Amino acid sequence: MNAAPMNAAPTNPAPTNPDAPDVATGVPLEVHLTTIRRAARSLAEHLGVTGPGRPVPTCPEWTMRDLVLHAGEVHRWALHHVANGSGAAVSIPPPAAPDDKDLGAWLVRGADQLVDALARASDDLDALVFLKNAPAPRSFWARRQAHETLIHSIDGLSGRLGRIPTTREADVPPALAVDGLDELLTGFITRSRSQLRAQVPHRVVVAPTDARVAWTLTLSPEPPVAARSATPDDRSTLITGTAASLYLGLWNRGDEVAVTGEPELLGIWRDKVRVSWA
């Protein structure tokens, strides 16, 4: 995925909402499935407004057609794993690319097929998972595709607006934002292929201001280690903002986060954090 800029700003690390969730996970399957459907339709709507040739500011090398084709191909790839019930990684041929006039409907159709397959799947589904700290395969795929589709619907919004959306415009629900942050920080960032490293060990604390949850990333020459707790010290970097702004910022789709300690870490994050399945 392509990075969008993030800017440092003053920070207030204290949670401000006493009624906010106090856990990092626990979003129901139904919410993930609904998110896939809604986000796919949102992306198709943005495509209908922009047309396929519009550039995507949050993915600078892509047009809207590139974005929608990628999202639809990922849905069909995920569907193959869910429907075939195999724990092995497999490659499938890219689906036939639709004509521009059919692109939005093709996207929505693939998303609906994936959601239907996940709704029918058993709780003991045997399917590939490729992240650390992942839930069981059925929940894993629902969660992964919910955030994949939601992020790309925000990319579609950036194409429609011609700029990076604000947190308000993106309108990510706080609980879903916390869930996506947890997947990113404990699942993607900690993989052996992660390029987010530090020659001198360093701690990064990610603390939403509107949720009673935080994560600590310990950076070193080895892959990052994540903990669902805040354990800062005098040398830690603190990254704060609302859960939704952190979700956008750390997925490289927003710039409304605040940093204290090592402001240059954001530039390193933009350069090093890329999301792929392998």
ChimeraX commands (.cxc) that place a marker at each C-alpha (Angstrom):
marker #1 position 0.00,0.00,0.00 radius 0.5
marker #1 position 1.17,3.53,-0.60 radius 0.5
marker #1 position 1.87,5.91,2.22 radius 0.5
marker #1 position 0.22,9.24,2.90 radius 0.5
marker #1 position 1.92,11.98,4.96 radius 0.5
marker #1 position 1.45,12.32,8.69 radius 0.5
marker #1 position 2.30,15.44,10.69 radius 0.5
marker #1 position 3.46,15.83,14.27 radius 0.5
marker #1 position 1.31,17.92,16.62 radius 0.5
marker #1 position 0.84,18.60,20.35 radius 0.5
marker #1 position -0.47,15.63,22.26 radius 0.5
marker #1 position -2.73,14.67,25.13 radius 0.5
marker #1 position -2.31,10.95,25.90 radius 0.5
marker #1 position -5.09,10.64,28.46 radius 0.5
marker #1 position -8.29,8.84,27.37 radius 0.5
marker #1 position -11.17,11.29,27.34 radius 0.5
marker #1 position -14.18,9.01,27.08 radius 0.5
marker #1 position -14.88,6.94,30.22 radius 0.5
marker #1 position -17.49,4.87,28.37 radius 0.5
marker #1 position -15.13,3.83,25.54 radius 0.5
marker #1 position -14.24,0.18,24.95 radius 0.5
marker #1 position -11.50,-1.19,27.22 radius 0.5
marker #1 position -10.47,-4.09,24.96 radius 0.5
marker #1 position -8.62,-4.13,21.65 radius 0.5
marker #1 position -10.59,-6.92,20.02 radius 0.5
marker #1 position -14.08,-8.37,20.18 radius 0.5
marker #1 position -15.81,-6.81,17.17 radius 0.5
marker #1 position -18.57,-9.28,16.25 radius 0.5
marker #1 position -18.42,-11.24,13.01 radius 0.5
marker #1 position -21.62,-9.56,11.85 radius 0.5
marker #1 position -19.98,-6.13,12.11 radius 0.5
marker #1 position -17.05,-7.25,9.99 radius 0.5
marker #1 position -19.37,-8.72,7.36 radius 0.5
marker #1 position -21.51,-5.60,7.28 radius 0.5
marker #1 position -18.37,-3.49,6.95 radius 0.5
marker #1 position -17.27,-5.46,3.89 radius 0.5
marker #1 position -20.63,-4.94,2.16 radius 0.5
marker #1 position -20.93,-1.26,3.03 radius 0.5
marker #1 position -17.33,-0.38,2.21 radius 0.5
marker #1 position -17.51,-2.14,-1.16 radius 0.5
marker #1 position -20.65,-0.22,-2.03 radius 0.5
marker #1 position -19.05,3.01,-0.87 radius 0.5
marker #1 position -16.02,2.39,-3.08 radius 0.5
marker #1 position -18.30,1.59,-6.04 radius 0.5
marker #1 position -20.18,4.84,-5.39 radius 0.5
marker #1 position -16.94,6.84,-5.37 radius 0.5
marker #1 position -15.97,5.17,-8.65 radius 0.5
marker #1 position -19.32,6.15,-10.13 radius 0.5
marker #1 position -18.62,9.80,-9.30 radius 0.5
marker #1 position -14.98,9.93,-10.38 radius 0.5
marker #1 position -14.81,7.54,-13.29 radius 0.5
marker #1 position -12.03,4.97,-13.62 radius 0.5
marker #1 position -9.21,7.29,-14.67 radius 0.5
marker #1 position -9.12,9.59,-11.62 radius 0.5
marker #1 position -5.84,9.47,-9.63 radius 0.5
marker #1 position -5.94,8.23,-6.03 radius 0.5
marker #1 position -4.01,10.61,-3.71 radius 0.5
marker #1 position -3.54,8.02,-0.97 radius 0.5
marker #1 position -2.16,5.51,-3.50 radius 0.5
marker #1 position -0.22,7.81,-5.82 radius 0.5
marker #1 position 0.61,5.17,-8.44 radius 0.5
marker #1 position -3.02,4.08,-8.87 radius 0.5
marker #1 position -6.08,5.28,-10.72 radius 0.5
marker #1 position -9.56,4.50,-9.45 radius 0.5
marker #1 position -9.69,1.58,-11.86 radius 0.5
marker #1 position -6.47,0.18,-10.41 radius 0.5
marker #1 position -7.88,0.58,-6.90 radius 0.5
marker #1 position -11.20,-1.14,-7.65 radius 0.5
marker #1 position -9.54,-3.96,-9.58 radius 0.5
marker #1 position -7.19,-4.58,-6.65 radius 0.5
marker #1 position -10.04,-4.63,-4.14 radius 0.5
marker #1 position -12.14,-6.97,-6.27 radius 0.5
marker #1 position -9.22,-9.32,-6.88 radius 0.5
marker #1 position -8.48,-9.50,-3.15 radius 0.5
marker #1 position -12.12,-10.35,-2.40 radius 0.5
marker #1 position -12.02,-13.20,-4.91 radius 0.5
marker #1 position -8.68,-14.44,-3.58 radius 0.5
marker #1 position -10.09,-14.43,-0.03 radius 0.5
marker #1 position -13.23,-16.20,-1.26 radius 0.5
marker #1 position -11.10,-18.97,-2.74 radius 0.5
marker #1 position -9.48,-19.66,0.64 radius 0.5
marker #1 position -12.76,-19.51,2.56 radius 0.5
marker #1 position -14.74,-21.60,0.09 radius 0.5
marker #1 position -12.09,-24.27,-0.41 radius 0.5
marker #1 position -11.37,-24.71,3.30 radius 0.5
marker #1 position -7.66,-25.38,3.05 radius 0.5
marker #1 position -5.02,-24.14,5.44 radius 0.5
marker #1 position -2.42,-23.97,2.67 radius 0.5
marker #1 position -1.42,-20.82,0.85 radius 0.5
marker #1 position -2.47,-20.95,-2.79 radius 0.5
marker #1 position -2.26,-18.69,-5.79 radius 0.5
marker #1 position -5.19,-18.23,-8.11 radius 0.5
marker #1 position -5.21,-16.73,-11.61 radius 0.5
marker #1 position -6.33,-13.09,-11.67 radius 0.5
marker #1 position -10.02,-12.85,-12.55 radius 0.5
marker #1 position -10.99,-11.46,-15.91 radius 0.5
marker #1 position -10.99,-7.68,-15.69 radius 0.5
marker #1 position -14.43,-6.19,-16.33 radius 0.5
marker #1 position -15.17,-3.32,-18.67 radius 0.5
marker #1 position -15.18,0.11,-17.09 radius 0.5
marker #1 position -18.98,0.31,-17.21 radius 0.5
marker #1 position -19.27,-2.94,-15.21 radius 0.5
marker #1 position -16.45,-2.30,-12.74 radius 0.5
marker #1 position -18.54,-1.10,-9.78 radius 0.5
marker #1 position -21.06,-3.93,-10.07 radius 0.5
marker #1 position -18.20,-6.45,-10.39 radius 0.5
marker #1 position -16.67,-5.12,-7.16 radius 0.5
marker #1 position -19.93,-5.33,-5.22 radius 0.5
marker #1 position -20.69,-8.80,-6.56 radius 0.5
marker #1 position -17.34,-10.15,-5.39 radius 0.5
marker #1 position -17.74,-8.58,-1.95 radius 0.5
marker #1 position -21.22,-10.07,-1.58 radius 0.5
marker #1 position -19.99,-13.52,-2.60 radius 0.5
marker #1 position -17.23,-13.32,0.01 radius 0.5
marker #1 position -19.64,-12.20,2.73 radius 0.5
marker #1 position -22.09,-14.96,1.87 radius 0.5
marker #1 position -19.31,-17.56,2.03 radius 0.5
marker #1 position -18.13,-16.28,5.41 radius 0.5
marker #1 position -21.69,-16.25,6.73 radius 0.5
marker #1 position -22.10,-19.90,5.71 radius 0.5
marker #1 position -18.67,-21.04,6.91 radius 0.5
marker #1 position -18.38,-23.10,10.06 radius 0.5
marker #1 position -16.63,-21.83,13.16 radius 0.5
marker #1 position -13.98,-24.55,12.71 radius 0.5
marker #1 position -13.19,-23.53,9.12 radius 0.5
marker #1 position -9.79,-24.81,8.01 radius 0.5
marker #1 position -8.26,-21.97,6.00 radius 0.5
marker #1 position -5.02,-20.05,5.70 radius 0.5
marker #1 position -4.20,-17.31,8.19 radius 0.5
marker #1 position -1.09,-15.22,7.66 radius 0.5
marker #1 position -0.82,-12.84,10.62 radius 0.5
marker #1 position 0.53,-13.24,14.09 radius 0.5
marker #1 position -1.99,-13.18,16.95 radius 0.5
marker #1 position -4.71,-14.03,14.42 radius 0.5
marker #1 position -8.18,-15.25,15.45 radius 0.5
marker #1 position -9.59,-18.50,14.06 radius 0.5
marker #1 position -9.75,-18.61,10.24 radius 0.5
marker #1 position -13.38,-17.62,9.81 radius 0.5
marker #1 position -13.01,-14.61,12.08 radius 0.5
marker #1 position -9.59,-13.86,10.65 radius 0.5
marker #1 position -10.86,-13.57,7.08 radius 0.5
marker #1 position -13.90,-11.52,8.08 radius 0.5
marker #1 position -11.73,-9.12,10.05 radius 0.5
marker #1 position -8.97,-8.91,7.45 radius 0.5
marker #1 position -11.35,-8.25,4.58 radius 0.5
marker #1 position -13.38,-5.75,6.59 radius 0.5
marker #1 position -10.31,-3.59,7.11 radius 0.5
marker #1 position -8.95,-4.23,3.61 radius 0.5
marker #1 position -12.22,-3.05,2.09 radius 0.5
marker #1 position -12.72,-0.17,4.50 radius 0.5
marker #1 position -9.24,1.21,3.88 radius 0.5
marker #1 position -9.76,1.00,0.13 radius 0.5
marker #1 position -13.13,2.72,0.38 radius 0.5
marker #1 position -11.23,5.56,2.08 radius 0.5
marker #1 position -8.77,5.48,-0.82 radius 0.5
marker #1 position -11.80,5.82,-3.09 radius 0.5
marker #1 position -12.95,8.81,-1.06 radius 0.5
marker #1 position -9.52,10.38,-1.53 radius 0.5
marker #1 position -9.94,9.93,-5.29 radius 0.5
marker #1 position -13.33,11.57,-5.12 radius 0.5
marker #1 position -12.05,14.49,-3.05 radius 0.5
marker #1 position -8.73,14.84,-4.82 radius 0.5
marker #1 position -6.90,14.85,-1.47 radius 0.5
marker #1 position -6.40,12.92,1.73 radius 0.5
marker #1 position -9.73,12.76,3.62 radius 0.5
marker #1 position -10.04,14.17,7.11 radius 0.5
marker #1 position -10.87,11.85,9.98 radius 0.5
marker #1 position -14.36,13.30,10.07 radius 0.5
marker #1 position -14.89,12.69,6.36 radius 0.5
marker #1 position -13.62,9.10,6.58 radius 0.5
marker #1 position -16.08,8.43,9.44 radius 0.5
marker #1 position -14.56,5.22,10.81 radius 0.5
marker #1 position -16.49,3.97,13.90 radius 0.5
marker #1 position -14.25,4.04,17.01 radius 0.5
marker #1 position -14.63,0.35,17.88 radius 0.5
marker #1 position -13.78,-0.68,14.33 radius 0.5
marker #1 position -10.80,1.68,14.37 radius 0.5
marker #1 position -9.48,0.09,17.56 radius 0.5
marker #1 position -9.94,-3.34,16.01 radius 0.5
marker #1 position -8.00,-2.31,12.91 radius 0.5
marker #1 position -5.22,-0.78,14.96 radius 0.5
marker #1 position -4.89,-4.01,16.89 radius 0.5
marker #1 position -4.65,-6.05,13.70 radius 0.5
marker #1 position -2.02,-3.71,12.29 radius 0.5
marker #1 position 0.11,-3.40,15.41 radius 0.5
marker #1 position -0.01,-6.97,16.72 radius 0.5
marker #1 position -0.48,-8.81,13.42 radius 0.5
marker #1 position 1.21,-7.04,10.52 radius 0.5
marker #1 position 3.94,-5.00,12.19 radius 0.5
marker #1 position 5.35,-7.93,14.16 radius 0.5
marker #1 position 5.90,-10.28,11.22 radius 0.5
marker #1 position 9.42,-11.40,10.37 radius 0.5
marker #1 position 9.32,-9.47,7.09 radius 0.5
marker #1 position 8.58,-6.18,8.86 radius 0.5
marker #1 position 11.03,-3.43,7.93 radius 0.5
marker #1 position 10.20,-1.30,10.96 radius 0.5
marker #1 position 13.45,-1.75,12.90 radius 0.5
marker #1 position 15.79,0.30,15.10 radius 0.5
marker #1 position 19.49,-0.23,15.65 radius 0.5
marker #1 position 19.10,1.05,19.20 radius 0.5
marker #1 position 16.12,-0.53,21.03 radius 0.5
marker #1 position 13.23,1.91,21.27 radius 0.5
marker #1 position 9.65,1.82,22.49 radius 0.5
marker #1 position 6.69,3.30,20.65 radius 0.5
marker #1 position 3.41,3.68,22.52 radius 0.5
marker #1 position 0.21,4.05,20.51 radius 0.5
marker #1 position -2.55,5.42,22.75 radius 0.5
marker #1 position -5.97,6.47,21.48 radius 0.5
marker #1 position -7.42,9.43,23.36 radius 0.5
marker #1 position -10.96,8.05,23.21 radius 0.5
marker #1 position -10.47,4.38,24.15 radius 0.5
marker #1 position -9.11,2.63,27.25 radius 0.5
marker #1 position -6.52,0.66,25.33 radius 0.5
marker #1 position -2.93,1.17,24.24 radius 0.5
marker #1 position -0.17,-0.75,22.50 radius 0.5
marker #1 position 3.57,-0.73,23.01 radius 0.5
marker #1 position 5.88,-1.62,20.14 radius 0.5
marker #1 position 9.44,-2.48,21.06 radius 0.5
marker #1 position 11.71,-1.76,18.12 radius 0.5
marker #1 position 15.17,-3.30,17.73 radius 0.5
marker #1 position 17.26,-4.84,14.93 radius 0.5
marker #1 position 14.84,-7.80,15.19 radius 0.5
marker #1 position 11.13,-7.81,14.18 radius 0.5
marker #1 position 9.02,-5.54,16.40 radius 0.5
marker #1 position 7.39,-6.94,19.52 radius 0.5
marker #1 position 3.89,-5.72,20.39 radius 0.5
marker #1 position 2.07,-5.68,23.71 radius 0.5
marker #1 position -1.50,-4.61,24.39 radius 0.5
marker #1 position -0.46,-2.27,27.17 radius 0.5
marker #1 position 1.26,1.06,27.65 radius 0.5
marker #1 position 4.77,0.72,29.06 radius 0.5
marker #1 position 6.50,4.02,28.21 radius 0.5
marker #1 position 9.82,5.20,29.54 radius 0.5
marker #1 position 11.72,8.46,29.19 radius 0.5
marker #1 position 12.99,7.47,25.77 radius 0.5
marker #1 position 9.65,6.28,24.36 radius 0.5
marker #1 position 7.86,7.82,21.41 radius 0.5
marker #1 position 4.18,8.46,22.07 radius 0.5
marker #1 position 1.69,8.50,19.18 radius 0.5
marker #1 position -1.80,9.70,20.06 radius 0.5
marker #1 position -5.04,10.85,18.53 radius 0.5
marker #1 position -8.56,9.54,18.39 radius 0.5
marker #1 position -8.84,5.87,17.49 radius 0.5
marker #1 position -10.13,6.84,14.05 radius 0.5
marker #1 position -7.31,9.30,13.37 radius 0.5
marker #1 position -4.72,6.74,14.48 radius 0.5
marker #1 position -6.37,4.13,12.27 radius 0.5
marker #1 position -6.02,6.39,9.26 radius 0.5
marker #1 position -2.59,7.71,10.20 radius 0.5
marker #1 position -0.93,4.39,10.93 radius 0.5
marker #1 position -2.46,2.79,7.85 radius 0.5
marker #1 position -0.85,5.74,5.99 radius 0.5
marker #1 position -4.19,7.30,5.05 radius 0.5
marker #1 position -4.31,10.36,7.31 radius 0.5
marker #1 position -2.28,13.10,8.97 radius 0.5
marker #1 position -4.17,13.89,12.19 radius 0.5
marker #1 position -1.92,12.15,14.71 radius 0.5
marker #1 position 0.28,13.61,17.43 radius 0.5
marker #1 position 3.83,12.55,18.26 radius 0.5
marker #1 position 6.15,13.23,21.16 radius 0.5
marker #1 position 9.62,11.83,21.64 radius 0.5
marker #1 position 10.82,11.06,18.10 radius 0.5
marker #1 position 8.85,13.07,15.51 radius 0.5
marker #1 position 10.97,11.61,12.70 radius 0.5
marker #1 position 9.47,8.20,13.48 radius 0.5
marker #1 position 6.49,9.12,11.31 radius 0.5
marker #1 position 8.71,9.54,8.29 radius 0.5
marker #1 position 10.29,6.16,9.00 radius 0.5
marker #1 position 6.82,4.62,9.39 radius 0.5
marker #1 position 5.71,6.03,6.03 radius 0.5
marker #1 position 8.79,4.65,4.38 radius 0.5
marker #1 position 8.91,1.21,6.03 radius 0.5
marker #1 position 5.36,0.10,6.78 radius 0.5
marker #1 position 3.80,-1.65,3.80 radius 0.5
marker #1 position 0.97,-4.14,4.01 radius 0.5
marker #1 position 0.93,-7.33,1.97 radius 0.5
marker #1 position -0.42,-10.82,2.65 radius 0.5
marker #1 position 2.81,-12.80,2.31 radius 0.5
marker link #1:1,2 radius 0.2
marker link #1:2,3 radius 0.2
marker link #1:3,4 radius 0.2
marker link #1:4,5 radius 0.2
marker link #1:5,6 radius 0.2
marker link #1:6,7 radius 0.2
marker link #1:7,8 radius 0.2
marker link #1:8,9 radius 0.2
marker link #1:9,10 radius 0.2
marker link #1:10,11 radius 0.2
marker link #1:11,12 radius 0.2
marker link #1:12,13 radius 0.2
marker link #1:13,14 radius 0.2
marker link #1:14,15 radius 0.2
marker link #1:15,16 radius 0.2
marker link #1:16,17 radius 0.2
marker link #1:17,18 radius 0.2
marker link #1:18,19 radius 0.2
marker link #1:19,20 radius 0.2
marker link #1:20,21 radius 0.2
marker link #1:21,22 radius 0.2
marker link #1:22,23 radius 0.2
marker link #1:23,24 radius 0.2
marker link #1:24,25 radius 0.2
marker link #1:25,26 radius 0.2
marker link #1:26,27 radius 0.2
marker link #1:27,28 radius 0.2
marker link #1:28,29 radius 0.2
marker link #1:29,30 radius 0.2
marker link #1:30,31 radius 0.2
marker link #1:31,32 radius 0.2
marker link #1:32,33 radius 0.2
marker link #1:33,34 radius 0.2
marker link #1:34,35 radius 0.2
marker link #1:35,36 radius 0.2
marker link #1:36,37 radius 0.2
marker link #1:37,38 radius 0.2
marker link #1:38,39 radius 0.2
marker link #1:39,40 radius 0.2
marker link #1:40,41 radius 0.2
marker link #1:41,42 radius 0.2
marker link #1:42,43 radius 0.2
marker link #1:43,44 radius 0.2
marker link #1:44,45 radius 0.2
marker link #1:45,46 radius 0.2
marker link #1:46,47 radius 0.2
marker link #1:47,48 radius 0.2
marker link #1:48,49 radius 0.2
marker link #1:49,50 radius 0.2
marker link #1:50,51 radius 0.2
marker link #1:51,52 radius 0.2
marker link #1:52,53 radius 0.2
marker link #1:53,54 radius 0.2
marker link #1:54,55 radius 0.2
marker link #1:55,56 radius 0.2
marker link #1:56,57 radius 0.2
marker link #1:57,58 radius 0.2
marker link #1:58,59 radius 0.2
marker link #1:59,60 radius 0.2
marker link #1:60,61 radius 0.2
marker link #1:61,62 radius 0.2
marker link #1:62,63 radius 0.2
marker link #1:63,64 radius 0.2
marker link #1:64,65 radius 0.2
marker link #1:65,66 radius 0.2
marker link #1:66,67 radius 0.2
marker link #1:67,68 radius 0.2
marker link #1:68,69 radius 0.2
marker link #1:69,70 radius 0.2
marker link #1:70,71 radius 0.2
marker link #1:71,72 radius 0.2
marker link #1:72,73 radius 0.2
marker link #1:73,74 radius 0.2
marker link #1:74,75 radius 0.2
marker link #1:75,76 radius 0.2
marker link #1:76,77 radius 0.2
marker link #1:77,78 radius 0.2
marker link #1:78,79 radius 0.2
marker link #1:79,80 radius 0.2
marker link #1:80,81 radius 0.2
marker link #1:81,82 radius 0.2
marker link #1:82,83 radius 0.2
marker link #1:83,84 radius 0.2
marker link #1:84,85 radius 0.2
marker link #1:85,86 radius 0.2
marker link #1:86,87 radius 0.2
marker link #1:87,88 radius 0.2
marker link #1:88,89 radius 0.2
marker link #1:89,90 radius 0.2
marker link #1:90,91 radius 0.2
marker link #1:91,92 radius 0.2
marker link #1:92,93 radius 0.2
marker link #1:93,94 radius 0.2
marker link #1:94,95 radius 0.2
marker link #1:95,96 radius 0.2
marker link #1:96,97 radius 0.2
marker link #1:97,98 radius 0.2
marker link #1:98,99 radius 0.2
marker link #1:99,100 radius 0.2
marker link #1:100,101 radius 0.2
marker link #1:101,102 radius 0.2
marker link #1:102,103 radius 0.2
marker link #1:103,104 radius 0.2
marker link #1:104,105 radius 0.2
marker link #1:105,106 radius 0.2
marker link #1:106,107 radius 0.2
marker link #1:107,108 radius 0.2
marker link #1:108,109 radius 0.2
marker link #1:109,110 radius 0.2
marker link #1:110,111 radius 0.2
marker link #1:111,112 radius 0.2
marker link #1:112,113 radius 0.2
marker link #1:113,114 radius 0.2
marker link #1:114,115 radius 0.2
marker link #1:115,116 radius 0.2
marker link #1:116,117 radius 0.2
marker link #1:117,118 radius 0.2
marker link #1:118,119 radius 0.2
marker link #1:119,120 radius 0.2
marker link #1:120,121 radius 0.2
marker link #1:121,122 radius 0.2
marker link #1:122,123 radius 0.2
marker link #1:123,124 radius 0.2
marker link #1:124,125 radius 0.2
marker link #1:125,126 radius 0.2
marker link #1:126,127 radius 0.2
marker link #1:127,128 radius 0.2
marker link #1:128,129 radius 0.2
marker link #1:129,130 radius 0.2
marker link #1:130,131 radius 0.2
marker link #1:131,132 radius 0.2
marker link #1:132,133 radius 0.2
marker link #1:133,134 radius 0.2
marker link #1:134,135 radius 0.2
marker link #1:135,136 radius 0.2
marker link #1:136,137 radius 0.2
marker link #1:137,138 radius 0.2
marker link #1:138,139 radius 0.2
marker link #1:139,140 radius 0.2
marker link #1:140,141 radius 0.2
marker link #1:141,142 radius 0.2
marker link #1:142,143 radius 0.2
marker link #1:143,144 radius 0.2
marker link #1:144,145 radius 0.2
marker link #1:145,146 radius 0.2
marker link #1:146,147 radius 0.2
marker link #1:147,148 radius 0.2
marker link #1:148,149 radius 0.2
marker link #1:149,150 radius 0.2
marker link #1:150,151 radius 0.2
marker link #1:151,152 radius 0.2
marker link #1:152,153 radius 0.2
marker link #1:153,154 radius 0.2
marker link #1:154,155 radius 0.2
marker link #1:155,156 radius 0.2
marker link #1:156,157 radius 0.2
marker link #1:157,158 radius 0.2
marker link #1:158,159 radius 0.2
marker link #1:159,160 radius 0.2
marker link #1:160,161 radius 0.2
marker link #1:161,162 radius 0.2
marker link #1:162,163 radius 0.2
marker link #1:163,164 radius 0.2
marker link #1:164,165 radius 0.2
marker link #1:165,166 radius 0.2
marker link #1:166,167 radius 0.2
marker link #1:167,168 radius 0.2
marker link #1:168,169 radius 0.2
marker link #1:169,170 radius 0.2
marker link #1:170,171 radius 0.2
marker link #1:171,172 radius 0.2
marker link #1:172,173 radius 0.2
marker link #1:173,174 radius 0.2
marker link #1:174,175 radius 0.2
marker link #1:175,176 radius 0.2
marker link #1:176,177 radius 0.2
marker link #1:177,178 radius 0.2
marker link #1:178,179 radius 0.2
marker link #1:179,180 radius 0.2
marker link #1:180,181 radius 0.2
marker link #1:181,182 radius 0.2
marker link #1:182,183 radius 0.2
marker link #1:183,184 radius 0.2
marker link #1:184,185 radius 0.2
marker link #1:185,186 radius 0.2
marker link #1:186,187 radius 0.2
marker link #1:187,188 radius 0.2
marker link #1:188,189 radius 0.2
marker link #1:189,190 radius 0.2
marker link #1:190,191 radius 0.2
marker link #1:191,192 radius 0.2
marker link #1:192,193 radius 0.2
marker link #1:193,194 radius 0.2
marker link #1:194,195 radius 0.2
marker link #1:195,196 radius 0.2
marker link #1:196,197 radius 0.2
marker link #1:197,198 radius 0.2
marker link #1:198,199 radius 0.2
marker link #1:199,200 radius 0.2
marker link #1:200,201 radius 0.2
marker link #1:201,202 radius 0.2
marker link #1:202,203 radius 0.2
marker link #1:203,204 radius 0.2
marker link #1:204,205 radius 0.2
marker link #1:205,206 radius 0.2
marker link #1:206,207 radius 0.2
marker link #1:207,208 radius 0.2
marker link #1:208,209 radius 0.2
marker link #1:209,210 radius 0.2
marker link #1:210,211 radius 0.2
marker link #1:211,212 radius 0.2
marker link #1:212,213 radius 0.2
marker link #1:213,214 radius 0.2
marker link #1:214,215 radius 0.2
marker link #1:215,216 radius 0.2
marker link #1:216,217 radius 0.2
marker link #1:217,218 radius 0.2
marker link #1:218,219 radius 0.2
marker link #1:219,220 radius 0.2
marker link #1:220,221 radius 0.2
marker link #1:221,222 radius 0.2
marker link #1:222,223 radius 0.2
marker link #1:223,224 radius 0.2
marker link #1:224,225 radius 0.2
marker link #1:225,226 radius 0.2
marker link #1:226,227 radius 0.2
marker link #1:227,228 radius 0.2
marker link #1:228,229 radius 0.2
marker link #1:229,230 radius 0.2
marker link #1:230,231 radius 0.2
marker link #1:231,232 radius 0.2
marker link #1:232,233 radius 0.2
marker link #1:233,234 radius 0.2
marker link #1:234,235 radius 0.2
marker link #1:235,236 radius 0.2
marker link #1:236,237 radius 0.2
marker link #1:237,238 radius 0.2
marker link #1:238,239 radius 0.2
marker link #1:239,240 radius 0.2
marker link #1:240,241 radius 0.2
marker link #1:241,242 radius 0.2
marker link #1:242,243 radius 0.2
marker link #1:243,244 radius 0.2
marker link #1:244,245 radius 0.2
marker link #1:245,246 radius 0.2
marker link #1:246,247 radius 0.2
marker link #1:247,248 radius 0.2
marker link #1:248,249 radius 0.2
marker link #1:249,250 radius 0.2
marker link #1:250,251 radius 0.2
marker link #1:251,252 radius 0.2
marker link #1:252,253 radius 0.2
marker link #1:253,254 radius 0.2
marker link #1:254,255 radius 0.2
marker link #1:255,256 radius 0.2
marker link #1:256,257 radius 0.2
marker link #1:257,258 radius 0.2
marker link #1:258,259 radius 0.2
marker link #1:259,260 radius 0.2
marker link #1:260,261 radius 0.2
marker link #1:261,262 radius 0.2
marker link #1:262,263 radius 0.2
marker link #1:263,264 radius 0.2
marker link #1:264,265 radius 0.2
marker link #1:265,266 radius 0.2
marker link #1:266,267 radius 0.2
marker link #1:267,268 radius 0.2
marker link #1:268,269 radius 0.2
marker link #1:269,270 radius 0.2
marker link #1:270,271 radius 0.2
marker link #1:271,272 radius 0.2
marker link #1:272,273 radius 0.2
marker link #1:273,274 radius 0.2
marker link #1:274,275 radius 0.2
marker link #1:275,276 radius 0.2
marker link #1:276,277 radius 0.2
marker link #1:277,278 radius 0.2
view
